[in-house]
Amino acid sequence: MNQNQRTLSEIMIENNVSLRRLASRTGISVSLLSLMCNLKRTFRIEHKVNIANYFNLDIEQIVWPDH
């Protein structure tokens, strides 16, 4: 992880954004976001794009968990 990258959890904490808020703003369900954040599901590219756009970041600026 380079110094410009942060995890989604870190970004959410820094921006005071809850899973519910992120879900409502990105169109991704709370349960799916929770599963992805807890490494039970992977992030599809459209999810990455929606989340990065919400936070005004490039996809590469977020560390996405892999299985």
Helices and strands as residue ranges (DSSP letters): E 6-7, H 8-14, H 19-26, H 30-37, H 45-54, G 59-61, E 62-63
